[in-house]
């Protein structure tokens, strides 16, 4: 079923776009932030009695807080000190942070894939004659709640208006009194928290390992390219399309073929519609 995977990919892609819109820089540690979220859930279970089965949803607030702090650290250490330097500097520093996180997790937990507790039990539910796992339904529902909450914040609150102002015209936003540094750090915290939540959603049904960061950041990047650079709605749509394509092709052929054809599709999109499916007007960000 591609929709749970697409829901998790959507959270990854939205977190990626939040930082991109606020800074115009690519956070290459974003994939490792997803992995950090999954391993945070694994680590939290170590502090629980072995016979106590805590649903993964109970761990979600802790995962979000830990990864939000990680996002603040990435923004404060890998972006703010060099934000006025060439973009390649940010690429290098965020890649370095990602490597630090990945190797730290590898040294702590080992290289083998790990699994977190299920979000809310196991088993299946019959809907309209179709048997669907509880885990899949809860992954989709959790992602929808988080995405809906983000939409409300961005569209209905003063903080959301400040986010949009900074993404559309940073100099004008500074001129009217918006604190760009504060918004930048909040974007890193929120974007990384979304990545961490995605890590928790992936860590039971799909497993997760310290080496998964690179493939995940590529999936986020591809989702943005397909959906439309800088568009939150486009990123979510692109993530869902990636999951549907991967699961569909892998079901009739193989996962390596699905991965290869996915990059072919990216090239086709770049040639035929470089602005993406939901391409935005110049200087306008969703």
N, C-alpha and C positions, 0 to 999 in steps of 0.2 A: 504494500500500500504506500503510494508515494507522498500522501498528504502529511503524515507526521514528519517525514524527513524534510519536506518542503517547508513546514512550519518552523522547524529548527533552523533551516537554512535562512529563512526570512528574518529571524531574530539576528543571526550573524550579519546578514547584509544590511539590515537597518542600523545596527550598531556601527558598522563600517561607514555608512553614509552620514551618520550624525557627526562623526569626527571630521569626515571629509568636508562637509558643508561648513563647519565652524572654523576650520583651519586651512582649507584647500590643500591639505597635505594628506598623504596616504600613511596610515598607521600599519606598518608591516608586522607589528606584534599582535595584531588582532586575532589571528588564528590561534596563537598560543594562549590568548585570553580565553578562548572557547575551551581549550584543553584544561586551563587552570580552573575553570568553573566545574568541569567534570571531576577533576581530582580533588577539588575542595569538598565536593559531596562525598567522595570516597574517604577523605581524611576525617570529615565530621562523623562518619559512621564508626571510626575507631574509638571515639569517646563514648559510645553507647554500649550498654550491656549486650553480649552476643545474642541473647535470646529475645531482645527487644527489637521488633521489626517496625522501624519508623518509616512511614511513607516518604518518598522523595520530595513531595510537595512541602512537607514540614521543614525540609532542609533548604528550600528555595530562598527564603529571606537571608539565611546565613551566607549562601553562595553569592547572592546579589551584593551583599555588603562587602564581602571579601574581594570580589572582582571589581567593585566600584573603587575600593581603596587602591587596587592594582592599577586601575585606569588613572586615578589621580597621580600616582607615582610615575606612570609613563608620560603623562602630560607635563608634569613638573620637571622631570629629569631628562626626557628624551625629546621634548618639543619646545617648551618655553625658552630654554637658554639659547637655542639656535634658530628660533623662528624667523629671524631676519636674514639668515644665511641662505644659500642656494638650496632648493628642494632636495637635492641629493643628500644633503647633510641629515635631513630628517629621515630619509629612507635608511641611511646607514645606522643612525642611532636607534630607530625602532626595530630594525632587523637585529641589532645587537641585543636589545632588551628581550626580543622574542627568543633568541638563542639562549640567553641567560635563564629565562623561564623554562624552556624546554629541557635544558640540561639539568637544571635544578630538580624538575619533576622526575627526570630519568634517574638521577642519583638517589632521590628519596623513595620513589615507588617502583623503580625498575622499568624496563622497556616493554614488558608484556601488557597487552590490552587489559583494562580494568572495567568493572561494571559498578554502577551506583544502585541504590535501592530503587525499585519501581516507584513511579510517582504515586500510584494509589492502587496497590494490590495487583493481582494478575487475573487471568480469565478473559472471557469474551462476552460480548453483548450482541444479541440478534436485533438488527435494525432492517426492517422491510425485507426480511428473508436473507439478509447478509450478515455473516458473523464477523464482528470487528472486535479487536482486542481492546480491553479497557485502557491499556497503556497508550495505544494510538490515539484514542479519543481524548485522553487527558492531555497528551502532548499538544494536540491541536487546540483544545480549549485553553490551555495555559498560554500558548503563544498568542491566541486571539485576545485574551485579556490583557496581556502585556502590550501588544500592538495597539489595542483600543485605548489603553491608558496613555500611551505615548501620543496618540492622535489627539486626545483631549488636552493633554499638556501643551502640545504645540499649537493647537488651534484656538483654545479657549482661555489660556492663562497669560499673564503678563510675562512670565518666564519664557513661554513659547514664542511670544512676539519678539522678545529680545533675541532668542535663538535665530528666528527668521531674519531679523534685521542684521545681525552679525554675518549671516551667511550671504545675504544679498549685497550689502555695502558696509564693510567693516569700518571704513573711515567715517562715514556718516553716522554709524551707530556710536562710535567713540565721541563724535561731536555733540550728540544729544545726551551724553552722559552714561551710556551703557559701558560697564566695565568688561572689556574684551577678555582680560585675563581670567576673570571669574567665569565667564561663559565658556571659554576654551576648556578650563579644567572641568567644568560641569559636563561638557560634551564628551570628554574622555571618560569621565566616571560613568555617565549614563550609557555611552556606547559600549564600554567594556562590561558593564553590568548586564546588558542585553546579550553580549557574547557569552558571559558566564552562565546566564540562564539557559542559553542554547546548549552549552556543554552539559548541564545537568539533564536536559531533555534527551540528549544523545547518549549519555553515559550508561543507560541501562539497556535500551532496546538495540542500540547500534554499537555499543562499547566505545572506548576511547583510550588512546595511548599517547605518550609524550611526543611522538613523531607526527601526530595528526595535524599540527598547526599549519604547515605549508599547504596541504590540500585544502584546508578550510578557508584560508585567506584567498586562495585562488578561486574557490567557489563564490566567495563574497564579491571578488573583483569581477568575475564573469557575470554574476547576477546584476551588478551595477551597469556593466557594459550592455547587456541585453535589455535591461529595463529602462535605462536612461541615466546618464551621468548626473548625480546629485539629486535624483528623484527618489523620495522615500517609497512612494507607491510603486514606482518602476522597480526598485530593488526587491520589494516583496514579490512582485509578479515574476521577476527574473528568477528569484530563488525557487518559487513554486514550479516554474517551467523546467528548471534544471533537475529538480527531484523527479518530476514526472518522466522526463526524458531518460534519466539514469536508470530508474526502476524499470521502465518499459523496455529499454534496449537490453539491460542486463537479464531480464526475464526471458527474452527470446534468443539471446546470444551470450554475451559475457560482460563482466564489469570492465575489463581493459578496453573492449571495443566501445562501450558506452563512454568511457573517459576520452578516448581518442576522437570519437564523433562529436563530443561536446565542444572540443576546441575547434573542430572544423566549422561548427555552427557559429562560434564566436567570430571566426574570420569572415564568414558570410555576412553576419550582421554588421561587422565593421565596414565591409565593402559596400553593402546595399543601404544600410541605415545607420551611419556612425553615431547618430544621436540616440540610438536605442528605440525600443518600442514606444515608450512614453517620453520621448525626447522633450526637453524643456526649452523654452525660449532663452535666448542668451541673457545671462545675468539674473535669471529667475530660478530660485531653488524651492522645492516643495518642502 
